[in-house]
Each structure stands twice: as structure tokens, then as C-alpha cells.
Amino acid sequence: MYSSGENEKYEQIASIIDSAPAEYVKITENWRQENFVIAISVIYFLHNRKNQPDFLFPWLFELLKHKNGNIRHAAVRMIGHELGSLTYHMRFPGDKSGFLKFSPKQAENILRALEISLDELAKKFWKPAYKK
């Protein structure tokens, strides 16, 4: 799958990732939710980010609010994976990526929105007990 480019198996996995938020909503048992999110986080890097790198962010922000720490950690890993492609233009100024189809301006806008959303999330869940 990794070396052969976009083939039928790749497309199947990409479609699983694309439908993950809708499928996750259908899962009622906590342990199944955890297994599902962890499985998605393992194959997440195979999603189709060419045109819309942030399409799963709303779902990931919901996962960051989950009471289960394993689910929160899986969401953090998926967001962290996106940071690589979103910061490419900063790490390699003037170099054009061969697989990214969005502009540095689009990446900057996504990063700004990500920062704002994470800041709002931190404000909402901050407790004085965390300051040590």
C-alpha cells in the first residue's frame, strides 16, 4: 500500500477514514469507541489530504473532549500528524511539496483556526488544580 501509490486498497482505507466521524456516532459501547478511534489513528496518515487537509478537525476536537484518555491521545496523535503537512512551507521555505495540493496561505489559515480552536478548548476545560 505504501509504495504503490493510490490503488484500490488505498482508496478503501481513505474511504474508511473519510466516513469515520459518521461511523463513530453509531458506536454506543465505550470500549468499541476506544478501539475504533485508536484503529483510525493508526491508519490516519493514509487519508486524502490533497484538497482538504482539515476535514476531520471538527471530529478530532470532539474527541479531545472525551472522558477516555486513550481516545483523547489518539486525537492528539492525528492532529500532530496534520502539523507536518501544514507546517511544510515553514520548515522548507521556497520548496514546493510534491504531494500537497494546498497553498502556504491555506495552511496558515488552517493553523490559525487550529490555534484558536485549541485555545478555546483549553480555556473551557482549564482548572486551577492544573497549575503546579
C-alpha positions in Angstrom: 0.0 0.0 0.0 2.7 2.5 0.9 4.9 2.1 -2.2 2.3 1.5 -4.9 0.6 4.9 -4.7 -3.1 5.3 -4.9 -4.6 2.0 -5.7 -7.8 0.1 -4.8 -6.6 -0.7 -1.2 -5.6 2.9 -0.6 -8.9 4.1 -1.8 -10.7 1.7 0.5 -8.7 2.9 3.5 -9.2 6.5 2.6 -13.0 6.0 2.4 -12.9 4.3 5.9 -11.2 7.4 7.3 -13.5 9.8 5.4 -16.5 8.1 6.9 -15.0 7.7 10.4 -17.0 10.5 12.1 -20.3 9.2 10.9 -19.4 5.6 11.8 -18.1 6.7 15.3 -21.5 8.2 16.1 -23.2 4.9 15.6 -21.0 3.1 18.2 -22.6 3.0 21.7 -20.2 1.0 23.8 -17.2 2.9 25.2 -14.7 0.1 24.6 -15.7 -0.1 20.9 -15.4 3.7 20.6 -11.9 3.5 22.0 -10.9 0.6 19.7 -12.4 2.4 16.7 -10.6 5.7 17.3 -7.3 4.0 18.0 -7.6 2.0 14.8 -8.4 5.1 12.8 -5.4 6.9 14.4 -3.1 4.2 13.2 -4.2 4.5 9.5 -5.0 8.2 9.7 -1.9 9.2 7.7 -3.4 7.5 4.6 -6.4 9.9 4.4 -6.8 12.1 1.4 -5.4 15.4 2.4 -4.7 16.8 -1.0 -7.6 19.2 -1.3 -9.0 19.4 2.3 -6.4 18.7 5.0 -8.5 19.8 7.9 -11.8 18.0 7.0 -11.6 15.8 10.2 -10.7 18.6 12.6 -14.3 19.1 13.9 -14.4 15.4 14.8 -10.9 15.5 16.4 -11.9 18.4 18.6 -14.9 16.4 19.8 -12.6 13.5 20.6 -10.3 15.8 22.6 -13.3 16.4 24.9 -13.9 12.7 25.5 -13.6 11.4 29.1 -11.4 8.4 27.9 -7.7 9.4 27.9 -6.9 6.8 25.1 -9.4 8.5 22.8 -8.0 11.9 23.6 -4.5 10.7 23.0 -5.4 9.2 19.6 -6.9 12.6 18.6 -3.7 14.4 19.7 -1.7 11.9 17.5 -4.0 12.6 14.5 -3.7 16.4 14.9 0.0 16.1 15.4 0.2 14.2 12.1 -1.5 17.0 10.3 1.0 19.5 11.6 3.7 18.0 9.5 2.0 18.8 6.2 0.6 22.1 7.5 4.0 23.4 8.5 5.9 22.2 5.4 6.2 25.7 4.0 7.7 26.9 7.3 10.2 24.2 7.6 11.2 24.3 3.9 10.7 27.9 2.7 10.7 28.2 -1.0 10.4 24.4 -1.5 7.2 23.1 -3.1 5.9 19.8 -1.9 5.2 17.2 -4.4 2.1 15.8 -2.8 0.4 18.7 -1.1 -2.2 20.5 -3.1 -2.9 23.4 -0.9 -1.1 26.7 -0.7 1.0 28.1 2.2 -1.7 30.7 2.7 -4.3 28.0 3.1 -2.0 26.2 5.5 -1.5 29.4 7.5 -5.3 29.8 7.7 -5.8 26.3 8.9 -3.0 26.7 11.5 -4.6 29.9 12.8 -8.0 28.3 13.1 -6.4 25.3 14.8 -4.7 27.6 17.3 -7.9 29.5 18.1 -9.9 26.3 18.5 -7.3 24.7 20.8 -7.0 27.9 22.8 -10.8 28.0 23.3 -10.8 24.3 24.3 -8.0 24.9 26.8 -10.0 27.9 28.3 -13.1 25.8 28.6 -11.5 22.9 30.4 -8.8 24.6 32.4 -8.9 24.1 36.2 -6.8 25.8 38.8 -5.6 22.4 40.0 -3.6 22.0 36.8 -1.3 24.9 37.7 1.5 23.3 39.6 
